[in-house]
Amino acid sequence: MNFAEQNLSLEKCPALVLNANYRPLSYYPLSLWNWQDSIKSVFLDRVTIVSNYDKIIRSPSFNMRLPSVIALKSFIKPKSNPSFTRFNVFLRDRFSCLYCGSGEELTFDHLLPRSKGGQTNWTNVVTACSTCNVKKGGRLLEKSDMILNQEPYQPSAKDLHKNGKNFPPNFLHKSWMDYLYWDVELEA
């Protein structure tokens, strides 16, 4: 038994949630459930335990190893059109300013400013650092002497999954690795 893992608090032991096809429900944010939801789903027979932590949880009448990877028994069809959120805009644009490439102090910029009738949607909003956002101000892109490195577009869920794989979370348990990147093309 791994001593360090056994002494981890339960809050630091989420379970990776896989769809019924054994692919993560989402890569970014990574589909994780806290330990309570994982155990509850096991007892409600909604998931299959795929892998466990070395940690054992106990009640007065029961003990079991804490699940680290679980798979849903019913397939959930992924959304084809992701929601328009600030996070998803940043993910589409790979957490980089589309003017200068910086990853610092990110915000988003309306290409056609809202003051000029611009909408807040996929094709009018880009990721910008605060410096570039202030520099462009409420002007049209053509009048700002700035260059956009990529045209904004409405991403598919597949686009966001692909980009999300480039930004792994801070914590990846070793038991998750077989399930996270198995659909990445292998080198020859």
Contacts in CASP RR format, 6 or more apart in sequence:
PFRMAT RR
TARGET T0000
AUTHOR 0000-0000-0000
METHOD contacts of the structure
MODEL  1
MNFAEQNLSLEKCPALVLNANYRPLSYYPLSLWNWQDSIKSVFLDRVTIV
SNYDKIIRSPSFNMRLPSVIALKSFIKPKSNPSFTRFNVFLRDRFSCLYC
GSGEELTFDHLLPRSKGGQTNWTNVVTACSTCNVKKGGRLLEKSDMILNQ
EPYQPSAKDLHKNGKNFPPNFLHKSWMDYLYWDVELEA
1 54 0 8 1.000
2 54 0 8 1.000
5 53 0 8 1.000
5 54 0 8 1.000
5 55 0 8 1.000
6 54 0 8 1.000
6 55 0 8 1.000
6 56 0 8 1.000
8 53 0 8 1.000
8 55 0 8 1.000
10 35 0 8 1.000
10 55 0 8 1.000
10 57 0 8 1.000
10 66 0 8 1.000
11 34 0 8 1.000
11 35 0 8 1.000
12 171 0 8 1.000
13 35 0 8 1.000
13 53 0 8 1.000
13 55 0 8 1.000
13 66 0 8 1.000
13 68 0 8 1.000
14 32 0 8 1.000
14 33 0 8 1.000
14 34 0 8 1.000
14 35 0 8 1.000
14 38 0 8 1.000
15 32 0 8 1.000
15 33 0 8 1.000
15 35 0 8 1.000
15 37 0 8 1.000
15 38 0 8 1.000
15 67 0 8 1.000
15 68 0 8 1.000
15 69 0 8 1.000
15 70 0 8 1.000
16 24 0 8 1.000
16 30 0 8 1.000
16 31 0 8 1.000
16 32 0 8 1.000
16 68 0 8 1.000
16 69 0 8 1.000
16 70 0 8 1.000
16 173 0 8 1.000
16 175 0 8 1.000
16 176 0 8 1.000
16 179 0 8 1.000
16 180 0 8 1.000
17 24 0 8 1.000
17 25 0 8 1.000
17 31 0 8 1.000
17 32 0 8 1.000
17 33 0 8 1.000
17 47 0 8 1.000
17 70 0 8 1.000
17 71 0 8 1.000
17 72 0 8 1.000
18 24 0 8 1.000
18 25 0 8 1.000
18 31 0 8 1.000
18 50 0 8 1.000
18 69 0 8 1.000
18 70 0 8 1.000
18 71 0 8 1.000
18 72 0 8 1.000
18 179 0 8 1.000
19 25 0 8 1.000
19 71 0 8 1.000
19 72 0 8 1.000
19 75 0 8 1.000
19 76 0 8 1.000
19 78 0 8 1.000
20 71 0 8 1.000
20 72 0 8 1.000
20 73 0 8 1.000
20 74 0 8 1.000
20 75 0 8 1.000
20 76 0 8 1.000
21 75 0 8 1.000
22 50 0 8 1.000
22 71 0 8 1.000
22 179 0 8 1.000
23 179 0 8 1.000
23 183 0 8 1.000
24 30 0 8 1.000
24 31 0 8 1.000
24 179 0 8 1.000
24 180 0 8 1.000
25 31 0 8 1.000
25 72 0 8 1.000
25 76 0 8 1.000
25 78 0 8 1.000
26 161 0 8 1.000
27 161 0 8 1.000
27 164 0 8 1.000
27 165 0 8 1.000
27 180 0 8 1.000
28 91 0 8 1.000
28 160 0 8 1.000
28 161 0 8 1.000
28 163 0 8 1.000
28 164 0 8 1.000
28 165 0 8 1.000
28 167 0 8 1.000
29 87 0 8 1.000
29 169 0 8 1.000
30 168 0 8 1.000
30 169 0 8 1.000
30 180 0 8 1.000
33 41 0 8 1.000
33 70 0 8 1.000
35 57 0 8 1.000
35 66 0 8 1.000
38 47 0 8 1.000
38 66 0 8 1.000
38 67 0 8 1.000
38 70 0 8 1.000
39 57 0 8 1.000
39 64 0 8 1.000
39 66 0 8 1.000
39 67 0 8 1.000
41 47 0 8 1.000
41 70 0 8 1.000
42 49 0 8 1.000
42 67 0 8 1.000
42 70 0 8 1.000
45 73 0 8 1.000
46 72 0 8 1.000
46 73 0 8 1.000
46 74 0 8 1.000
47 67 0 8 1.000
47 70 0 8 1.000
47 71 0 8 1.000
47 72 0 8 1.000
47 73 0 8 1.000
48 70 0 8 1.000
48 71 0 8 1.000
48 73 0 8 1.000
49 67 0 8 1.000
49 69 0 8 1.000
49 70 0 8 1.000
50 67 0 8 1.000
50 69 0 8 1.000
50 70 0 8 1.000
50 71 0 8 1.000
50 179 0 8 1.000
51 67 0 8 1.000
51 68 0 8 1.000
51 69 0 8 1.000
51 175 0 8 1.000
51 176 0 8 1.000
52 65 0 8 1.000
52 66 0 8 1.000
52 67 0 8 1.000
52 68 0 8 1.000
52 175 0 8 1.000
53 65 0 8 1.000
53 66 0 8 1.000
53 67 0 8 1.000
53 68 0 8 1.000
53 173 0 8 1.000
53 175 0 8 1.000
54 65 0 8 1.000
55 65 0 8 1.000
55 66 0 8 1.000
56 63 0 8 1.000
56 64 0 8 1.000
56 65 0 8 1.000
56 66 0 8 1.000
57 63 0 8 1.000
57 64 0 8 1.000
57 65 0 8 1.000
57 66 0 8 1.000
68 173 0 8 1.000
68 175 0 8 1.000
68 176 0 8 1.000
69 175 0 8 1.000
69 176 0 8 1.000
69 179 0 8 1.000
78 157 0 8 1.000
79 157 0 8 1.000
80 156 0 8 1.000
80 157 0 8 1.000
81 154 0 8 1.000
81 156 0 8 1.000
81 157 0 8 1.000
82 88 0 8 1.000
82 155 0 8 1.000
82 156 0 8 1.000
82 157 0 8 1.000
82 160 0 8 1.000
84 120 0 8 1.000
84 121 0 8 1.000
84 122 0 8 1.000
86 108 0 8 1.000
88 155 0 8 1.000
88 160 0 8 1.000
89 108 0 8 1.000
89 122 0 8 1.000
89 125 0 8 1.000
89 126 0 8 1.000
89 127 0 8 1.000
90 106 0 8 1.000
90 108 0 8 1.000
90 127 0 8 1.000
91 155 0 8 1.000
91 160 0 8 1.000
91 163 0 8 1.000
91 164 0 8 1.000
91 167 0 8 1.000
92 122 0 8 1.000
92 127 0 8 1.000
92 152 0 8 1.000
92 153 0 8 1.000
92 155 0 8 1.000
92 159 0 8 1.000
92 160 0 8 1.000
92 163 0 8 1.000
93 126 0 8 1.000
93 127 0 8 1.000
93 150 0 8 1.000
94 163 0 8 1.000
94 166 0 8 1.000
95 103 0 8 1.000
95 106 0 8 1.000
95 127 0 8 1.000
95 167 0 8 1.000
96 102 0 8 1.000
96 103 0 8 1.000
96 127 0 8 1.000
97 103 0 8 1.000
97 106 0 8 1.000
97 127 0 8 1.000
97 128 0 8 1.000
97 129 0 8 1.000
97 132 0 8 1.000
98 126 0 8 1.000
98 127 0 8 1.000
98 128 0 8 1.000
98 148 0 8 1.000
98 149 0 8 1.000
98 150 0 8 1.000
98 152 0 8 1.000
99 128 0 8 1.000
99 129 0 8 1.000
99 132 0 8 1.000
99 136 0 8 1.000
99 146 0 8 1.000
99 147 0 8 1.000
99 148 0 8 1.000
99 149 0 8 1.000
100 129 0 8 1.000
100 131 0 8 1.000
100 132 0 8 1.000
101 129 0 8 1.000
101 149 0 8 1.000
102 129 0 8 1.000
102 131 0 8 1.000
102 132 0 8 1.000
103 129 0 8 1.000
104 129 0 8 1.000
105 129 0 8 1.000
105 130 0 8 1.000
105 131 0 8 1.000
106 127 0 8 1.000
106 128 0 8 1.000
106 129 0 8 1.000
106 130 0 8 1.000
107 127 0 8 1.000
107 128 0 8 1.000
107 129 0 8 1.000
107 130 0 8 1.000
107 133 0 8 1.000
108 125 0 8 1.000
108 126 0 8 1.000
108 127 0 8 1.000
108 128 0 8 1.000
108 133 0 8 1.000
109 125 0 8 1.000
109 126 0 8 1.000
109 127 0 8 1.000
109 128 0 8 1.000
109 132 0 8 1.000
109 133 0 8 1.000
109 136 0 8 1.000
110 118 0 8 1.000
110 120 0 8 1.000
110 124 0 8 1.000
110 125 0 8 1.000
111 124 0 8 1.000
111 125 0 8 1.000
111 126 0 8 1.000
111 140 0 8 1.000
111 141 0 8 1.000
111 148 0 8 1.000
111 152 0 8 1.000
112 118 0 8 1.000
112 119 0 8 1.000
112 124 0 8 1.000
112 140 0 8 1.000
113 137 0 8 1.000
113 138 0 8 1.000
113 139 0 8 1.000
113 140 0 8 1.000
114 120 0 8 1.000
115 138 0 8 1.000
116 138 0 8 1.000
116 140 0 8 1.000
118 124 0 8 1.000
122 152 0 8 1.000
122 153 0 8 1.000
122 154 0 8 1.000
122 155 0 8 1.000
123 152 0 8 1.000
123 153 0 8 1.000
123 154 0 8 1.000
124 152 0 8 1.000
125 152 0 8 1.000
126 148 0 8 1.000
126 150 0 8 1.000
126 152 0 8 1.000
128 136 0 8 1.000
132 146 0 8 1.000
135 144 0 8 1.000
135 146 0 8 1.000
136 144 0 8 1.000
136 146 0 8 1.000
137 144 0 8 1.000
141 148 0 8 1.000
155 163 0 8 1.000
165 180 0 8 1.000
165 181 0 8 1.000
165 184 0 8 1.000
168 180 0 8 1.000
172 180 0 8 1.000
END
